[in-house]
């Protein structure tokens, strides 16, 4: 083995030692989800004191993670921890609404417990709500790490900066991609294989809105691709499967492909 190559790799490992352990991040995420949803927890708390201690122990993990990320932070770690704790009730209430939307929207779902414990769309959305909070608090690298945990487990990729409204439902979910500057309204339902992406991936457009806006109560069926920062899907629209959309559509639209003229979308 070349000595210069070995020394180079050693320096890289030494540099990465300043980053938090991926296992610690995954443990912290599991701890938060178990704290928020007893259905996800392997622990059974016999006293409120034991429950509080569980949260404090998990909060110490967050402190360790933020300490390792110190050079990447723009605000003090304690401010991030307190800001996250303040937003947890809102995150929890929003996720309860999401679970209810999935239960109401999927005829195969029989209970909220089933949704919370088995649905990949709910798991990914739970991680996204947490990651989005961290992104808003300025912990961008941690937010991305969290989103990739969900992506690896479910095949659903949601950028932590994406803004998603209330009562969001992802049914099945595998292959869904939601880009960084996507904005999604309330009561939206989306099926597997949907892409909400950018028309251009040029680096100079990084700080612009590159991804579409989805209005309230829109349904997007499997395989649809919607691209572009100027593209707006109006409220109460239905987007059919395997459609390709790069222009805005007004409210109450129905977009689908006519099988007799496959290259021409019909509205």
PyMOL commands that set and color helices and strands:
alter all, ss='L'
color gray80, all
select helices_A, chain A and resi 3-16+22-36+38-40+48-68+70-72+77-105+112-118+120-136+140-154+203-205+259-261
alter helices_A, ss='H'
color red, helices_A
select strands_A, chain A and resi 157-158+163-164+169-170+177-178+183-184+189-190+195-197+213-214+219-220+225-227+232-233+238-239+244-245+254-257+265-266
alter strands_A, ss='S'
color yellow, strands_A
deselect
rebuild
show_as cartoon
